[in-house]
Amino acid sequence: MIVADVLAKAIKKEGINYIFGYPGGEVTHFIEAARKAGIRFILTKHENTAAFMASAFGEITGKPGVCVSTLGPGATNMATGVANAYLERSPLIAITGNMNTSISQYATHQALDLIALYNPITKWSGSVEPESCVQIISKAIKFAKSGVQGPVHLNMASNIAAVEVEPREWEIAPDKPISTFTGDINQVCEDIKKAKRPIILAGLGVVKCDAHKELTQLAEILHAPVITPPKAKGIIPENHALSAGVIEMLGDKVLIEMIESADLIIAIGYDVVELDKQWTCHHIPTINIDMIPNLDQFYPSYCDIFGDIKAIVSAMINNLEPEHTWDQDEIDDYKKRLFKIITKPSEDMAPHQVIKLTREIMPRDTIATCDVGAHKMLMGQMWTTYEPRTFFMSNGLSSMGFGLPTAMAAKLLYPEKPVVTIIGDGGFGMSMAEIETCIRENLPIIIVILDDSTLSLIRMNQERKGFPSYGVTFSNPDVKKLAESFGAFGAKVENIQDYEETLKQALELNKPAVIQAVVDPKPYRI
């Protein structure tokens, strides 16, 4: 065996069947080792796409996604996608090739300190060494999955990858489910019973612990509204009477008003990495339930219960008597006000019309992704999600270029499910070459581009500051011709009737489809 074989065999043994990347000569030993181990290598058009796909793989499966690049510009190109995994709490292993160690101390061509480069955006960044390669890959896999999940980085010199090592069997200790927690559950239940208007803020931790069913049951016992950030969409079905909306998205001032009217906040797995506004609810007593203590103190909590969220919520369910606290008409009124704000009428095709119609036409089990921009703020609020891990958004890092690669990874993992990505024309410009990857890898996803020829989110920011629109407009290609040149279905539509007909047509096709929907950006302004 060589070192590259050790890494590939460990990755395969973990149940990871794909790696994503753009190779250079420094990583060909590893790619060949992956081929021999039965791991499929997905060649992308850009290293950043590879990292986004690996991040999505980790987010969907809970196993580390693996991305690979060469040294120098390959490694720097991949960094944004790795940072995405870091702030999206996604397990990932990023492998970068590097120059031969015999010249690394004096060579300057493409020479970068990759350990230092990746250290701030990973949980751990280290080099692969022949004598300890088994321990290093074992540590990488465990580290990526454990605690607050995230990426690790392995730097592997081209000559190190080819060093022969003694064959040996090894075992990575299996993950043991945590079923314990720390904290006074009885006191928590007593405090909840005394509350007249408790409200539940539930986040990504609920997804990580597969506690969504228990969360819904708890909400029903308390008859308390549930507000989530975007990455937790679906932990309570969004057509449920107690699903109140998505915070940090368009129109969430209504939800903040709702929170401020509560007399107790129950924060469950509420990862603050998604929150970018100042916390205004300091006066409301808050119970924090999570996998780890509330160390950030982004919001103050007088009580912490941490451990397995599913076990904690189950214990609460068993200790609480069914009580009716909130009036359902009041919850419904908040929801009506919210959607009235975000669905302003427009003479031309509005983004919210496209999103609403897409959700109505696409099957219930559709996996949806979106990119970053003004449409993200609308998509996060409007796309009805029924199950966790069926809606994906970059909201920790909030990186453009995320939507299409994530949809590609989802389709790769769930070929039987319909997959749609709704992206802005800015994000599409960053990833449009990946249409070819979709064709080559037979990934029949539907790509809906909201075309307003503007970076609308930035333009609105300029307007709020009294600045003129500057540096935020551009032209778009003829997407129909572009898609067809790759072998995909392409269409351009300018009204909602044509969009409906075209989307239904695309849904019937077993090939990638790209729909350029020309929209009016004015309804983004609320």
N, C-alpha and C positions, 0 to 999 in steps of 0.2 A: 504493500500500500504506500501511497504518497500522502502528504499532508492534505492535499485537496480532496483525496478520497475519504479521509476521516471526516472532514466537514460535510461532504455530500451525504455520506452514509448516516451521520447523526441527524441531519436535516430530514432525510427520507424516513428515518425511524420515528421521528416526531409526527409523521403524517402530513408533511408538507410536500405537496406534489408539483408545485410550480416555483420557479424563480423568475424574476423580471429584471431586464437590464439592457444595456447597450455595451457590447464588449470592446475591449482593447487587448493587445497582445499579452498584457500582464495578467489577465484573468482566464486565458484559454484553458489552462490546466484545470481550473475549477469548473468551468462550463463542461468540459469533457467528463470530469468526474461526476457531475450532476447527470449527464446523459447516461452514463454507465449505471448510475444508481436508480434510474427510472424516473428522474425528475424532469419535467418539461420546462424548457427555457423559452420564455416569451420575449421576443425581441421587440422593443418599443422604438419609437422614433426619437425619443429624448430620454435621458436618464431621469429627469424629473417625473415623467410619466411612469417610469418603472417604480420609483419610490412611492408615488401616489397609489399605484396598483398594489404594491406590497403592503402599504398602510391599510388599504381597504380590505385586503385579504385578512390581515390581523384583526381588524375591527369586526369583520363578519364571522370569522371562525374561532377567534380567541387563541389561535396558534400564531407564532411569529410569521409574518410575511417576510420574504427574502428578496432583496434587490442587490444588484451587483453593477459595479462600474470600474473603469480603469482609473489610473492616477490622474493628477492634474485637473484639466477641465471636466473630465468625466465625474470626478469626485465632487467638484464644486457644483456642477449641474444637478447632482443628485441631492444636494444638501437641503433644498427647500422641502422636498417630499419627506425627507427624514425628520425635519423640524415639524412638519405637519403631524407625523406619527407621535412626536414628543408631546405636542399640545392637544392632540385628539385622543390621547391615552390608548394608542394602538400598539400592540407588540410587533416588533419588526427587528430584523437583523440586516444591517447594511454592510456589505462586503466591498471594500475598495482594494484594487490592485495597487502595487507600488513598485518602484524600481528595484533592481537587484541590490541586495545589501552590500555587495562588494564595492559599489560606487556611490551609495546613498550619502556617504559622509562628505563628498566633495562635488558631486554632480549638481548642476543648477537647472538643467532643462526639465520643465514640468515638476520641479521639486517644490512640494508644499508639505508642511507639517500637518498631515491629515489627522493625527491623534488630537492635536490642539484644535483643528478646524471643527471636528465633530464632537469634541468634549462638551461644549455648552448646549448642544441640541440632542444629546442622548443621555440615557441613564448610565452608560459606561462606554468608554472608547479605549480599545486596546489592540495590541498587535498579536498576530498568530505566530507561535514559535513551535518548531518541530517536537521538542521534548514534552511540551505541555498542550499539544493541540487538542487532545481528547478533553482535558479539563476546560480548556478555553471555550470550545464550542458548547460543552455542557453548561458552563456558566452563562454563556450568551443566551441560550434557550431559556434557562430558568429565570435569568434576570429580566428578560423581556416580558415574561408572563406574570411575574410575581409583583405583589403590592400594587402600586399605581402603575399599570402597564405602560410600556413605551419602547422606544428603539434602543438597540445597542449597535456599536460600530466595531467591525473587525478589519484591521489593516493587514493585508497579506502581500509581502514582497513576492515578485515573480519567481525568484529562485527558491524561496521557502515553500511555495505551493508544490514544487516538484520534489522536495526532499523525501527520501524513502524513510518510512517508520515501520516499526514492528507491528504486524496485525494484532489486534486485541479486541476482545469483546468488552463492551461497557454498557452500563445501564444509567439512564437519567431517571432519577427518582420520580415516580409518578406524582402528579398533583393530588393532594389529599383535600377533599372538600372541608372547608372550615364551617363548623356548625355551632361555634361558641361566640359569645360576645361579652363585652365589659360594660357595666353600667347598671343602674338601678331601674329595671324595667317596671317594677311595681309603682315607683314614684312617678315615672313618666305617664303611666296609665291613669294614675290619680289626677295628675295635672290636666291631662286631656279630657277627662270626665268633667272637670270643673269648667272647662272652656265653653263659651257659648257660640263662638264663631271660629273654630280652628280651620286653618287652611293648609293644604299640603303642597310643598314645593319639592318635586321629585326629579332627579337627574340621572346622569350617566351611570352612577353606581348601581342603580336598580337594574339597568341592562346588564352590567357586568356580573351581577349576582343572580340573574334570571329570576328576579323577584317581582315581575310585573303582575302576575296573577294575584299574589298576596297584596300588592299595593292597591289594586283595584278593589279587592275584598275589604281592605281597611277603609278605603274611601267610602264604600257603600255602608259600612257599619256606622261611620261617623256622619254620613251624608255631607262630606266636606268636599269642596271643589279642589281639583288638582291642576296645578300649573306646572308646565315643564319647560326646559330650554330645548332648542331644536334637536340636539343629539339624543334626547330621550323621547322623541316623538313615538307614540305607539305603545308606551308602557301602560297607558290606559287607552283603550280604543277611542279615537278622537270623535266618534259619533256617540260616545257615552254621555249621558246627561251631566255627569260630574266633571267631564273634561272641559276645562275653562279656557284654555288657549296656551299660546307659546310666548314666553317672555323673551326679551331682547330682539324681538322682531317688530315689523310694522304695526303700529297701533297699540303697542303694549302699555301705553300710558293708562289705558282702561284697566289692564291687569294690575298695574301698580296701585291704582286707586282701590282695586278690590283687595289686594294684600293689605293695604294700609287700613282697611275697615275690619280686618280680622283681630281677634284678641289672643291668638296663639298661632305661631308658625311651626309646622312640623316639616323640617327639611330632611329629606330622605335621599341619600346618595347624590346630593345637590352639589356637583363639582363646579366650583366658581370659575374654572378656566374658560367657561363660555360667557361670563358676564363682563361687559365692558362699560357699564354705567355705575355711577356711585350708588352705594346702598343707602336707601332713604328710610328704611323701616327699623332703625335701631331701637325705637321705643316699644316694639312688639316682642314679647318674650318668645324665644326661639329654642326649640329642641332640635339638636343635630344628631341624625342617625346615619352612619356611614361606615365604610370599611376601615377608615382611619380617623383619628381625632381631628377636630376642627382647628388645625394649626394656623391656617391662613388668617382667620378672623376677619375675612372680607365682610362677613356678617357675624355679629356677636351671638353666641349661644350660651345660655345659662346652664345647659345640660348636654352632655355628650354620651351617646351610646355607640360603641363602635365594634365592628366584627362582621359576621356574616349578615348582610341586610335581610336576606330571606328568613333566617332564623329569628332575627329581631322582630320583624314585622309579624311573623307567625305568632310569636309570643304575645305581642300586643293584641292581636286578633282574639287570642284566647282569654285575654284579661279585660276586654272592653265589652260593655253592654251596648247593644244597638241604640243609638240616640239620633234624633232628628235635630240638627242644629241650624243649618242654613235653609232658607226658604228656596225651593227650586225656581220659583218665578224670578227671584232676585238674581240667581245664577244665570238664568236664561236671558235676563235683561242685560247683564254685563256682556254676554256673548253676542247679543244682537247689536249692541252699541259698537263692539269691536269690529264686527264684519261690515257694519255700515260705514265705518271710517275707511276701511281698506278696499272697499269696492266702489270707488267713485265712478259716476257715469262718464263716458267718453264718446265723442263723435266717431273716432277711429277705433281700431281694435286695441283694447286695453290689455296689459299684461295679466291682470286678474281674470279676465275672460278666458284667456288661453289656459291658465292654470286650472281654473274651475272646470272647463270643458275637457281638458286632458284627464283630470281625475275621474270625471263622469264616464268617459269612454274606456279608459284603461281598466283591466280587470282588478278585482279587489286585492289579489296577491301580488300586484305589480311592485317591483323594487324601483324606487325613484331616487335620483341624485340631483343635486343642483350645484351651481358654481357660486362664486362670490360676486356681489354687486347689488344694485338696487333690487333686482328680481329675487335675490336671496331673502331679503327682508319680507317679501310677499309670499314666496314659496314656503318658507318656514311656518308662516301663520295659516296658509290656506290649504296646503296639500293634506288631505285627510289620510291619516296613517292609522292602521288597525293593529299592527303588531310591531314590536321592537325589531331593530335590525332590518327594516324594510325601507328606511329613509336615511339618506346620508348627506351630510353637509360638513364642510370644513368651517368650524365655528370657534375652535380654540386658536388656531393659527389664522384662520380666515384667509386662505390662499386662493387666488384665482388660478385657473387651470386644473382644478380638482375634479370638476363634475364629470367630464368624459372619461378619464382614466378609472375613476371609481365605478362608473357604470360598466366599463369593460371588465373589471375584476368581478363584479357582481354576476354578470352574465356568464363568465367563465366558471364560476362556482355553482350557479343555479341556471343551467342552460334551459331548463323546462319552464322557467318563470319569465314573464314579460319584464323588460327593463327599459326605463325611459330616463333620459337626463334632460333637464330644462336648464339651459345655460344662456348667459348673456353673450352678446357678440364680442365683447372684450375677452372673456374667457375662452370663447371658441377660437379667437385669433391665436391664442397661446397653444392650442392643442389640435388644430384642424388636421395636421398631418397624420394623426392617429386614426383617421378614417381608413387609411390603408391597412393599419394593424387590425382593425375590426374585420376588414375583408379577408385578410390573410389568415386570421385565426378563427374565422367563421363565428363572429359575435354579432348576431342580428339585433342590435339595440336601436331604439328610436332616439334621435338627437333633435331636440327642439331648440332652435336658436331664437331668442327674443332680440330682434334687430331694431335698435333705435339709433344706431351709428353714433352713440355717445356713451361715455362713462358716466351714467346718470347719477350714481351715488356721489361722485366727486363734484359733478356739476351742481347738484343740490347743495352740497357743502359750500361751494363758492357763492351761490345765491344767498345762503343764510348769512354769510359774512359780508355781503354787499359787494362781492367781487364780480367782474365780468366773466363770462364763460371763456376759458382760455386753456388750450392744451388738452381738451377732453373729447374732441370730435374726430371722426375718421370715416373712411369709406369701407364698405364690405365687398367681398368678391361675389360673383354670381354663384351662389352656393349650389344651385341645381347642377350647373356645369361642373363645378368642383367635385361634388359627390359622384356624379356619373363618370367622371374621369378616373375615379378609383374603383368603379364598379358597384357603387351604392345607389340607392334610390335617392333622388333629390327633388325638392319642390320649393317654390317661393309663394307665399300667400299673403294677402293684404287685407282680408276681412275674415270675420269669424266663421262665416258659412263655408268658405273655401277651406279654412283650416280644419273644420270638422270633417269634411269629406276627405281631405288629404290624410289626416291622422287615421281615420278608419281604414283607408287604403294601405297605409304603412303598417298597420297592425296585422294585416293579412299576409304581408310579405315575410319571407324567411331570409331576410338580408338586412344589412344596416340601412337605416333610412335617416335622411337629414332634411328637416323642415325649417326653412327660414321664414319666421313669422314676423312681419313688419308691424311693430307696435308703437302706440303713442305713449311716450314716457311721462306725460303730464300727470296721470293718475298716481304715480309714485309719490307725488307731493301731497302730504296730508297735513 
